[in-house]
Amino acid sequence: MRFLVQHINDIQAPIDRAYLAIQALHPLRLEEVLGLQASDIDLENKAIYICRAVTHPTRNQPEIKDTKTQSSARTIGLSALAVPRLPQVKGCEFVFGGRRLLSYPQVRKMCHRIKRDTGFSENITPIRFRTTVLTDLYDQTKDIKLAQAAAGHTTSAMTLCYYVKGRETISKAAAVVDRAYSA
C-alpha cells in the first residue's frame, strides 16, 4: 500500500485519487466508503463519522443502509494525507458519486484505473486496504483495542482473527526460542 500512496499523484482522475486516499489510509469497509457524505468528513476536528453503508443486495442496485453492526457506527481520525485529495461535494451529497450512489462495477473500474495509473502490479481490491491499514495500525502501536475501535469490531478477538495479520511472527518466534535456549 505504501507504493500506491507514494504514487497517488500519478493517478489521473481526481475522484480516483480521492478514493485511494480514503480507502488506503483509513480502516473502512467498501460499503462505509460508498456511504460517506460530505457532512461525515469533519476537517476541523480531523474526523470521519461512519454512520451509514451502501450495499448492493440486488446486483448493481445500490441501497443505503445502517452500518454492518452497531459498533461499526464510529468516529475515526482523518488522515492528513487524505485531506488535500478530498473532492468538493455538498453536505448531503456522497463523497463518491455525488447525488448518485456508485455501483460495484464502477468501483472495480476505479481500482483498475488506479492500478494502471500507478503501475501497481497486483490487483487492487477494497478489502486488502482495510486489512493492510488495520495490520499497519497494530504493528505500529501494538494496541489491539485501538485497532478494534478503528475497525468497528465488538471484540478484539474478531480484529485479531480477521484483520491483524502479523508480519514478523515467524522471525519473532524463532528469536524467542533462540533466547530461551541460548547459553
PyMOL CGO cylinders between C-alpha atoms (Angstrom):
from pymol import cmd
from pymol.cgo import CYLINDER

trace = [
    CYLINDER, 0.00, 0.00, 0.00, 2.97, 2.29, 0.54, 0.3, 1, 1, 1, 1, 1, 1,
    CYLINDER, 2.97, 2.29, 0.54, 3.66, 2.06, -3.18, 0.3, 1, 1, 1, 1, 1, 1,
    CYLINDER, 3.66, 2.06, -3.18, 0.11, 3.14, -4.03, 0.3, 1, 1, 1, 1, 1, 1,
    CYLINDER, 0.11, 3.14, -4.03, 0.13, 6.04, -1.58, 0.3, 1, 1, 1, 1, 1, 1,
    CYLINDER, 0.13, 6.04, -1.58, 3.56, 7.14, -2.82, 0.3, 1, 1, 1, 1, 1, 1,
    CYLINDER, 3.56, 7.14, -2.82, 2.22, 7.16, -6.38, 0.3, 1, 1, 1, 1, 1, 1,
    CYLINDER, 2.22, 7.16, -6.38, -1.14, 8.77, -5.61, 0.3, 1, 1, 1, 1, 1, 1,
    CYLINDER, -1.14, 8.77, -5.61, -0.25, 11.86, -7.65, 0.3, 1, 1, 1, 1, 1, 1,
    CYLINDER, -0.25, 11.86, -7.65, 0.27, 9.65, -10.72, 0.3, 1, 1, 1, 1, 1, 1,
    CYLINDER, 0.27, 9.65, -10.72, -3.46, 8.89, -10.71, 0.3, 1, 1, 1, 1, 1, 1,
    CYLINDER, -3.46, 8.89, -10.71, -5.14, 10.86, -13.48, 0.3, 1, 1, 1, 1, 1, 1,
    CYLINDER, -5.14, 10.86, -13.48, -8.73, 11.26, -12.28, 0.3, 1, 1, 1, 1, 1, 1,
    CYLINDER, -8.73, 11.26, -12.28, -9.25, 13.37, -9.13, 0.3, 1, 1, 1, 1, 1, 1,
    CYLINDER, -9.25, 13.37, -9.13, -12.07, 11.10, -7.92, 0.3, 1, 1, 1, 1, 1, 1,
    CYLINDER, -12.07, 11.10, -7.92, -9.76, 8.07, -8.23, 0.3, 1, 1, 1, 1, 1, 1,
    CYLINDER, -9.76, 8.07, -8.23, -7.09, 9.90, -6.16, 0.3, 1, 1, 1, 1, 1, 1,
    CYLINDER, -7.09, 9.90, -6.16, -9.73, 10.74, -3.56, 0.3, 1, 1, 1, 1, 1, 1,
    CYLINDER, -9.73, 10.74, -3.56, -10.92, 7.14, -3.43, 0.3, 1, 1, 1, 1, 1, 1,
    CYLINDER, -10.92, 7.14, -3.43, -7.40, 5.83, -2.91, 0.3, 1, 1, 1, 1, 1, 1,
    CYLINDER, -7.40, 5.83, -2.91, -6.73, 8.46, -0.23, 0.3, 1, 1, 1, 1, 1, 1,
    CYLINDER, -6.73, 8.46, -0.23, -9.84, 7.45, 1.72, 0.3, 1, 1, 1, 1, 1, 1,
    CYLINDER, -9.84, 7.45, 1.72, -9.66, 3.69, 1.18, 0.3, 1, 1, 1, 1, 1, 1,
    CYLINDER, -9.66, 3.69, 1.18, -5.89, 3.21, 1.61, 0.3, 1, 1, 1, 1, 1, 1,
    CYLINDER, -5.89, 3.21, 1.61, -5.43, 5.49, 4.62, 0.3, 1, 1, 1, 1, 1, 1,
    CYLINDER, -5.43, 5.49, 4.62, -8.45, 4.52, 6.73, 0.3, 1, 1, 1, 1, 1, 1,
    CYLINDER, -8.45, 4.52, 6.73, -9.73, 1.16, 8.02, 0.3, 1, 1, 1, 1, 1, 1,
    CYLINDER, -9.73, 1.16, 8.02, -13.06, 1.30, 6.22, 0.3, 1, 1, 1, 1, 1, 1,
    CYLINDER, -13.06, 1.30, 6.22, -15.24, -1.31, 4.60, 0.3, 1, 1, 1, 1, 1, 1,
    CYLINDER, -15.24, -1.31, 4.60, -16.08, -0.54, 0.97, 0.3, 1, 1, 1, 1, 1, 1,
    CYLINDER, -16.08, -0.54, 0.97, -19.73, -0.15, 1.99, 0.3, 1, 1, 1, 1, 1, 1,
    CYLINDER, -19.73, -0.15, 1.99, -18.71, 2.53, 4.51, 0.3, 1, 1, 1, 1, 1, 1,
    CYLINDER, -18.71, 2.53, 4.51, -16.61, 4.39, 1.94, 0.3, 1, 1, 1, 1, 1, 1,
    CYLINDER, -16.61, 4.39, 1.94, -19.51, 4.41, -0.51, 0.3, 1, 1, 1, 1, 1, 1,
    CYLINDER, -19.51, 4.41, -0.51, -21.83, 5.64, 2.26, 0.3, 1, 1, 1, 1, 1, 1,
    CYLINDER, -21.83, 5.64, 2.26, -19.71, 8.68, 3.15, 0.3, 1, 1, 1, 1, 1, 1,
    CYLINDER, -19.71, 8.68, 3.15, -21.38, 12.01, 2.65, 0.3, 1, 1, 1, 1, 1, 1,
    CYLINDER, -21.38, 12.01, 2.65, -19.60, 15.35, 2.70, 0.3, 1, 1, 1, 1, 1, 1,
    CYLINDER, -19.60, 15.35, 2.70, -21.06, 16.12, 6.12, 0.3, 1, 1, 1, 1, 1, 1,
    CYLINDER, -21.06, 16.12, 6.12, -19.42, 12.97, 7.51, 0.3, 1, 1, 1, 1, 1, 1,
    CYLINDER, -19.42, 12.97, 7.51, -15.96, 14.41, 6.95, 0.3, 1, 1, 1, 1, 1, 1,
    CYLINDER, -15.96, 14.41, 6.95, -15.05, 16.92, 9.64, 0.3, 1, 1, 1, 1, 1, 1,
    CYLINDER, -15.05, 16.92, 9.64, -11.95, 18.79, 8.51, 0.3, 1, 1, 1, 1, 1, 1,
    CYLINDER, -11.95, 18.79, 8.51, -11.88, 21.00, 11.61, 0.3, 1, 1, 1, 1, 1, 1,
    CYLINDER, -11.88, 21.00, 11.61, -11.73, 18.05, 14.01, 0.3, 1, 1, 1, 1, 1, 1,
    CYLINDER, -11.73, 18.05, 14.01, -9.87, 15.78, 11.56, 0.3, 1, 1, 1, 1, 1, 1,
    CYLINDER, -9.87, 15.78, 11.56, -12.52, 13.09, 11.88, 0.3, 1, 1, 1, 1, 1, 1,
    CYLINDER, -12.52, 13.09, 11.88, -14.65, 10.82, 9.72, 0.3, 1, 1, 1, 1, 1, 1,
    CYLINDER, -14.65, 10.82, 9.72, -18.06, 9.84, 11.06, 0.3, 1, 1, 1, 1, 1, 1,
    CYLINDER, -18.06, 9.84, 11.06, -19.11, 6.39, 9.91, 0.3, 1, 1, 1, 1, 1, 1,
    CYLINDER, -19.11, 6.39, 9.91, -22.90, 6.28, 10.16, 0.3, 1, 1, 1, 1, 1, 1,
    CYLINDER, -22.90, 6.28, 10.16, -24.22, 4.50, 7.05, 0.3, 1, 1, 1, 1, 1, 1,
    CYLINDER, -24.22, 4.50, 7.05, -23.31, 1.94, 4.45, 0.3, 1, 1, 1, 1, 1, 1,
    CYLINDER, -23.31, 1.94, 4.45, -24.18, 1.46, 0.82, 0.3, 1, 1, 1, 1, 1, 1,
    CYLINDER, -24.18, 1.46, 0.82, -24.80, -2.14, -0.12, 0.3, 1, 1, 1, 1, 1, 1,
    CYLINDER, -24.80, -2.14, -0.12, -25.86, -3.80, -3.34, 0.3, 1, 1, 1, 1, 1, 1,
    CYLINDER, -25.86, -3.80, -3.34, -28.35, -6.53, -2.35, 0.3, 1, 1, 1, 1, 1, 1,
    CYLINDER, -28.35, -6.53, -2.35, -29.72, -6.94, -5.87, 0.3, 1, 1, 1, 1, 1, 1,
    CYLINDER, -29.72, -6.94, -5.87, -26.58, -6.90, -8.01, 0.3, 1, 1, 1, 1, 1, 1,
    CYLINDER, -26.58, -6.90, -8.01, -25.86, -3.33, -9.12, 0.3, 1, 1, 1, 1, 1, 1,
    CYLINDER, -25.86, -3.33, -9.12, -28.72, -1.51, -7.41, 0.3, 1, 1, 1, 1, 1, 1,
    CYLINDER, -28.72, -1.51, -7.41, -27.09, 0.45, -4.55, 0.3, 1, 1, 1, 1, 1, 1,
    CYLINDER, -27.09, 0.45, -4.55, -29.08, 0.80, -1.34, 0.3, 1, 1, 1, 1, 1, 1,
    CYLINDER, -29.08, 0.80, -1.34, -28.39, 3.00, 1.70, 0.3, 1, 1, 1, 1, 1, 1,
    CYLINDER, -28.39, 3.00, 1.70, -28.43, 1.07, 4.98, 0.3, 1, 1, 1, 1, 1, 1,
    CYLINDER, -28.43, 1.07, 4.98, -27.23, 1.30, 8.55, 0.3, 1, 1, 1, 1, 1, 1,
    CYLINDER, -27.23, 1.30, 8.55, -23.68, 0.21, 9.26, 0.3, 1, 1, 1, 1, 1, 1,
    CYLINDER, -23.68, 0.21, 9.26, -22.94, -3.52, 9.41, 0.3, 1, 1, 1, 1, 1, 1,
    CYLINDER, -22.94, -3.52, 9.41, -23.19, -3.64, 13.21, 0.3, 1, 1, 1, 1, 1, 1,
    CYLINDER, -23.19, -3.64, 13.21, -23.93, -1.17, 15.97, 0.3, 1, 1, 1, 1, 1, 1,
    CYLINDER, -23.93, -1.17, 15.97, -20.22, -0.90, 16.81, 0.3, 1, 1, 1, 1, 1, 1,
    CYLINDER, -20.22, -0.90, 16.81, -19.46, -0.18, 13.14, 0.3, 1, 1, 1, 1, 1, 1,
    CYLINDER, -19.46, -0.18, 13.14, -21.01, 3.26, 13.60, 0.3, 1, 1, 1, 1, 1, 1,
    CYLINDER, -21.01, 3.26, 13.60, -17.96, 5.10, 14.85, 0.3, 1, 1, 1, 1, 1, 1,
    CYLINDER, -17.96, 5.10, 14.85, -15.68, 8.09, 14.52, 0.3, 1, 1, 1, 1, 1, 1,
    CYLINDER, -15.68, 8.09, 14.52, -12.18, 7.60, 13.16, 0.3, 1, 1, 1, 1, 1, 1,
    CYLINDER, -12.18, 7.60, 13.16, -9.32, 10.00, 12.61, 0.3, 1, 1, 1, 1, 1, 1,
    CYLINDER, -9.32, 10.00, 12.61, -8.98, 11.67, 9.22, 0.3, 1, 1, 1, 1, 1, 1,
    CYLINDER, -8.98, 11.67, 9.22, -5.54, 11.22, 7.70, 0.3, 1, 1, 1, 1, 1, 1,
    CYLINDER, -5.54, 11.22, 7.70, -3.78, 14.49, 6.92, 0.3, 1, 1, 1, 1, 1, 1,
    CYLINDER, -3.78, 14.49, 6.92, -2.50, 12.82, 3.74, 0.3, 1, 1, 1, 1, 1, 1,
    CYLINDER, -2.50, 12.82, 3.74, -6.09, 12.39, 2.52, 0.3, 1, 1, 1, 1, 1, 1,
    CYLINDER, -6.09, 12.39, 2.52, -7.30, 15.94, 3.13, 0.3, 1, 1, 1, 1, 1, 1,
    CYLINDER, -7.30, 15.94, 3.13, -5.85, 17.67, 0.04, 0.3, 1, 1, 1, 1, 1, 1,
    CYLINDER, -5.85, 17.67, 0.04, -7.27, 14.94, -2.18, 0.3, 1, 1, 1, 1, 1, 1,
    CYLINDER, -7.27, 14.94, -2.18, -10.87, 15.07, -0.97, 0.3, 1, 1, 1, 1, 1, 1,
    CYLINDER, -10.87, 15.07, -0.97, -13.44, 16.08, -3.57, 0.3, 1, 1, 1, 1, 1, 1,
    CYLINDER, -13.44, 16.08, -3.57, -15.56, 19.19, -3.19, 0.3, 1, 1, 1, 1, 1, 1,
    CYLINDER, -15.56, 19.19, -3.19, -19.10, 17.98, -2.52, 0.3, 1, 1, 1, 1, 1, 1,
    CYLINDER, -19.10, 17.98, -2.52, -22.05, 19.46, -0.67, 0.3, 1, 1, 1, 1, 1, 1,
    CYLINDER, -22.05, 19.46, -0.67, -23.18, 18.27, 2.78, 0.3, 1, 1, 1, 1, 1, 1,
    CYLINDER, -23.18, 18.27, 2.78, -25.82, 15.76, 1.75, 0.3, 1, 1, 1, 1, 1, 1,
    CYLINDER, -25.82, 15.76, 1.75, -24.01, 14.53, -1.36, 0.3, 1, 1, 1, 1, 1, 1,
    CYLINDER, -24.01, 14.53, -1.36, -21.96, 11.36, -1.34, 0.3, 1, 1, 1, 1, 1, 1,
    CYLINDER, -21.96, 11.36, -1.34, -18.20, 11.82, -1.39, 0.3, 1, 1, 1, 1, 1, 1,
    CYLINDER, -18.20, 11.82, -1.39, -18.05, 9.24, -4.18, 0.3, 1, 1, 1, 1, 1, 1,
    CYLINDER, -18.05, 9.24, -4.18, -20.85, 9.64, -6.67, 0.3, 1, 1, 1, 1, 1, 1,
    CYLINDER, -20.85, 9.64, -6.67, -22.36, 12.97, -5.61, 0.3, 1, 1, 1, 1, 1, 1,
    CYLINDER, -22.36, 12.97, -5.61, -26.12, 12.53, -5.76, 0.3, 1, 1, 1, 1, 1, 1,
    CYLINDER, -26.12, 12.53, -5.76, -25.85, 9.08, -7.36, 0.3, 1, 1, 1, 1, 1, 1,
    CYLINDER, -25.85, 9.08, -7.36, -24.51, 6.09, -5.47, 0.3, 1, 1, 1, 1, 1, 1,
    CYLINDER, -24.51, 6.09, -5.47, -21.60, 4.21, -7.01, 0.3, 1, 1, 1, 1, 1, 1,
    CYLINDER, -21.60, 4.21, -7.01, -22.08, 0.61, -8.06, 0.3, 1, 1, 1, 1, 1, 1,
    CYLINDER, -22.08, 0.61, -8.06, -19.56, -2.18, -7.51, 0.3, 1, 1, 1, 1, 1, 1,
    CYLINDER, -19.56, -2.18, -7.51, -18.61, -2.28, -11.23, 0.3, 1, 1, 1, 1, 1, 1,
    CYLINDER, -18.61, -2.28, -11.23, -17.82, 1.43, -11.03, 0.3, 1, 1, 1, 1, 1, 1,
    CYLINDER, -17.82, 1.43, -11.03, -15.55, 0.78, -8.03, 0.3, 1, 1, 1, 1, 1, 1,
    CYLINDER, -15.55, 0.78, -8.03, -13.84, -2.10, -9.89, 0.3, 1, 1, 1, 1, 1, 1,
    CYLINDER, -13.84, -2.10, -9.89, -13.22, 0.20, -12.85, 0.3, 1, 1, 1, 1, 1, 1,
    CYLINDER, -13.22, 0.20, -12.85, -11.81, 2.83, -10.49, 0.3, 1, 1, 1, 1, 1, 1,
    CYLINDER, -11.81, 2.83, -10.49, -9.46, 0.24, -8.95, 0.3, 1, 1, 1, 1, 1, 1,
    CYLINDER, -9.46, 0.24, -8.95, -8.37, -0.82, -12.43, 0.3, 1, 1, 1, 1, 1, 1,
    CYLINDER, -8.37, -0.82, -12.43, -7.59, 2.80, -13.38, 0.3, 1, 1, 1, 1, 1, 1,
    CYLINDER, -7.59, 2.80, -13.38, -5.62, 3.26, -10.14, 0.3, 1, 1, 1, 1, 1, 1,
    CYLINDER, -5.62, 3.26, -10.14, -3.62, 0.10, -10.90, 0.3, 1, 1, 1, 1, 1, 1,
    CYLINDER, -3.62, 0.10, -10.90, -2.92, 1.29, -14.44, 0.3, 1, 1, 1, 1, 1, 1,
    CYLINDER, -2.92, 1.29, -14.44, -2.01, 4.88, -13.50, 0.3, 1, 1, 1, 1, 1, 1,
    CYLINDER, -2.01, 4.88, -13.50, 0.32, 3.87, -10.65, 0.3, 1, 1, 1, 1, 1, 1,
    CYLINDER, 0.32, 3.87, -10.65, 1.89, 0.91, -12.42, 0.3, 1, 1, 1, 1, 1, 1,
    CYLINDER, 1.89, 0.91, -12.42, 0.96, -1.34, -9.48, 0.3, 1, 1, 1, 1, 1, 1,
    CYLINDER, 0.96, -1.34, -9.48, 1.47, -4.98, -10.45, 0.3, 1, 1, 1, 1, 1, 1,
    CYLINDER, 1.47, -4.98, -10.45, -1.18, -6.67, -8.32, 0.3, 1, 1, 1, 1, 1, 1,
    CYLINDER, -1.18, -6.67, -8.32, -4.96, -6.42, -8.40, 0.3, 1, 1, 1, 1, 1, 1,
    CYLINDER, -4.96, -6.42, -8.40, -6.43, -3.73, -6.19, 0.3, 1, 1, 1, 1, 1, 1,
    CYLINDER, -6.43, -3.73, -6.19, -9.36, -4.80, -4.02, 0.3, 1, 1, 1, 1, 1, 1,
    CYLINDER, -9.36, -4.80, -4.02, -11.03, -2.75, -1.27, 0.3, 1, 1, 1, 1, 1, 1,
    CYLINDER, -11.03, -2.75, -1.27, -10.76, -5.47, 1.40, 0.3, 1, 1, 1, 1, 1, 1,
    CYLINDER, -10.76, -5.47, 1.40, -6.97, -5.50, 1.05, 0.3, 1, 1, 1, 1, 1, 1,
    CYLINDER, -6.97, -5.50, 1.05, -6.88, -1.84, 2.02, 0.3, 1, 1, 1, 1, 1, 1,
    CYLINDER, -6.88, -1.84, 2.02, -8.82, -2.45, 5.24, 0.3, 1, 1, 1, 1, 1, 1,
    CYLINDER, -8.82, -2.45, 5.24, -6.69, -5.44, 6.19, 0.3, 1, 1, 1, 1, 1, 1,
    CYLINDER, -6.69, -5.44, 6.19, -3.45, -3.59, 5.49, 0.3, 1, 1, 1, 1, 1, 1,
    CYLINDER, -3.45, -3.59, 5.49, -4.44, -0.43, 7.37, 0.3, 1, 1, 1, 1, 1, 1,
    CYLINDER, -4.44, -0.43, 7.37, -5.53, -2.40, 10.43, 0.3, 1, 1, 1, 1, 1, 1,
    CYLINDER, -5.53, -2.40, 10.43, -2.37, -4.54, 10.33, 0.3, 1, 1, 1, 1, 1, 1,
    CYLINDER, -2.37, -4.54, 10.33, -0.19, -1.43, 9.98, 0.3, 1, 1, 1, 1, 1, 1,
    CYLINDER, -0.19, -1.43, 9.98, -2.05, 0.26, 12.83, 0.3, 1, 1, 1, 1, 1, 1,
    CYLINDER, -2.05, 0.26, 12.83, -1.48, -2.72, 15.10, 0.3, 1, 1, 1, 1, 1, 1,
    CYLINDER, -1.48, -2.72, 15.10, 2.16, -3.24, 14.00, 0.3, 1, 1, 1, 1, 1, 1,
    CYLINDER, 2.16, -3.24, 14.00, 2.97, 0.39, 14.78, 0.3, 1, 1, 1, 1, 1, 1,
    CYLINDER, 2.97, 0.39, 14.78, 1.15, 0.63, 18.12, 0.3, 1, 1, 1, 1, 1, 1,
    CYLINDER, 1.15, 0.63, 18.12, 0.74, -2.95, 19.42, 0.3, 1, 1, 1, 1, 1, 1,
    CYLINDER, 0.74, -2.95, 19.42, -2.60, -1.64, 20.73, 0.3, 1, 1, 1, 1, 1, 1,
    CYLINDER, -2.60, -1.64, 20.73, -5.30, -4.17, 19.84, 0.3, 1, 1, 1, 1, 1, 1,
    CYLINDER, -5.30, -4.17, 19.84, -8.03, -2.06, 21.43, 0.3, 1, 1, 1, 1, 1, 1,
    CYLINDER, -8.03, -2.06, 21.43, -7.10, 0.86, 19.15, 0.3, 1, 1, 1, 1, 1, 1,
    CYLINDER, -7.10, 0.86, 19.15, -7.23, -1.42, 16.10, 0.3, 1, 1, 1, 1, 1, 1,
    CYLINDER, -7.23, -1.42, 16.10, -10.53, -2.88, 17.32, 0.3, 1, 1, 1, 1, 1, 1,
    CYLINDER, -10.53, -2.88, 17.32, -12.09, 0.58, 17.70, 0.3, 1, 1, 1, 1, 1, 1,
    CYLINDER, -12.09, 0.58, 17.70, -10.80, 1.70, 14.30, 0.3, 1, 1, 1, 1, 1, 1,
    CYLINDER, -10.80, 1.70, 14.30, -12.26, -1.44, 12.71, 0.3, 1, 1, 1, 1, 1, 1,
    CYLINDER, -12.26, -1.44, 12.71, -15.60, -1.04, 14.44, 0.3, 1, 1, 1, 1, 1, 1,
    CYLINDER, -15.60, -1.04, 14.44, -15.49, -4.53, 15.91, 0.3, 1, 1, 1, 1, 1, 1,
    CYLINDER, -15.49, -4.53, 15.91, -17.24, -5.60, 19.11, 0.3, 1, 1, 1, 1, 1, 1,
    CYLINDER, -17.24, -5.60, 19.11, -14.33, -7.78, 20.25, 0.3, 1, 1, 1, 1, 1, 1,
    CYLINDER, -14.33, -7.78, 20.25, -10.57, -7.67, 19.89, 0.3, 1, 1, 1, 1, 1, 1,
    CYLINDER, -10.57, -7.67, 19.89, -10.65, -11.38, 19.05, 0.3, 1, 1, 1, 1, 1, 1,
    CYLINDER, -10.65, -11.38, 19.05, -12.53, -10.56, 15.85, 0.3, 1, 1, 1, 1, 1, 1,
    CYLINDER, -12.53, -10.56, 15.85, -9.92, -7.96, 14.91, 0.3, 1, 1, 1, 1, 1, 1,
    CYLINDER, -9.92, -7.96, 14.91, -7.08, -10.40, 15.58, 0.3, 1, 1, 1, 1, 1, 1,
    CYLINDER, -7.08, -10.40, 15.58, -8.77, -13.25, 13.75, 0.3, 1, 1, 1, 1, 1, 1,
    CYLINDER, -8.77, -13.25, 13.75, -9.79, -11.47, 10.57, 0.3, 1, 1, 1, 1, 1, 1,
    CYLINDER, -9.79, -11.47, 10.57, -7.68, -8.37, 10.10, 0.3, 1, 1, 1, 1, 1, 1,
    CYLINDER, -7.68, -8.37, 10.10, -4.49, -8.04, 12.10, 0.3, 1, 1, 1, 1, 1, 1,
    CYLINDER, -4.49, -8.04, 12.10, -2.01, -10.16, 10.17, 0.3, 1, 1, 1, 1, 1, 1,
    CYLINDER, -2.01, -10.16, 10.17, 1.31, -10.44, 11.98, 0.3, 1, 1, 1, 1, 1, 1,
    CYLINDER, 1.31, -10.44, 11.98, 4.19, -9.76, 9.64, 0.3, 1, 1, 1, 1, 1, 1,
    CYLINDER, 4.19, -9.76, 9.64, 7.04, -10.65, 11.94, 0.3, 1, 1, 1, 1, 1, 1,
    CYLINDER, 7.04, -10.65, 11.94, 5.66, -13.69, 13.75, 0.3, 1, 1, 1, 1, 1, 1,
    CYLINDER, 5.66, -13.69, 13.75, 7.95, -16.31, 12.20, 0.3, 1, 1, 1, 1, 1, 1,
    CYLINDER, 7.95, -16.31, 12.20, 11.19, -14.47, 12.91, 0.3, 1, 1, 1, 1, 1, 1,
    CYLINDER, 11.19, -14.47, 12.91, 10.00, -13.33, 16.35, 0.3, 1, 1, 1, 1, 1, 1,
    CYLINDER, 10.00, -13.33, 16.35, 9.04, -16.87, 17.33, 0.3, 1, 1, 1, 1, 1, 1,
    CYLINDER, 9.04, -16.87, 17.33, 12.47, -18.18, 16.27, 0.3, 1, 1, 1, 1, 1, 1,
    CYLINDER, 12.47, -18.18, 16.27, 14.23, -15.38, 18.17, 0.3, 1, 1, 1, 1, 1, 1,
    CYLINDER, 14.23, -15.38, 18.17, 12.27, -16.13, 21.36, 0.3, 1, 1, 1, 1, 1, 1,
    CYLINDER, 12.27, -16.13, 21.36, 13.15, -19.82, 21.17, 0.3, 1, 1, 1, 1, 1, 1,
    CYLINDER, 13.15, -19.82, 21.17, 16.81, -18.95, 20.46, 0.3, 1, 1, 1, 1, 1, 1,
    CYLINDER, 16.81, -18.95, 20.46, 16.92, -16.67, 23.52, 0.3, 1, 1, 1, 1, 1, 1,
    CYLINDER, 16.92, -16.67, 23.52, 15.27, -19.30, 25.71, 0.3, 1, 1, 1, 1, 1, 1,
    CYLINDER, 15.27, -19.30, 25.71, 17.82, -21.96, 24.82, 0.3, 1, 1, 1, 1, 1, 1,
    CYLINDER, 17.82, -21.96, 24.82, 20.96, -19.85, 24.43, 0.3, 1, 1, 1, 1, 1, 1,
    CYLINDER, 20.96, -19.85, 24.43, 23.76, -20.16, 26.95, 0.3, 1, 1, 1, 1, 1, 1,
]
cmd.load_cgo(trace, "trace")
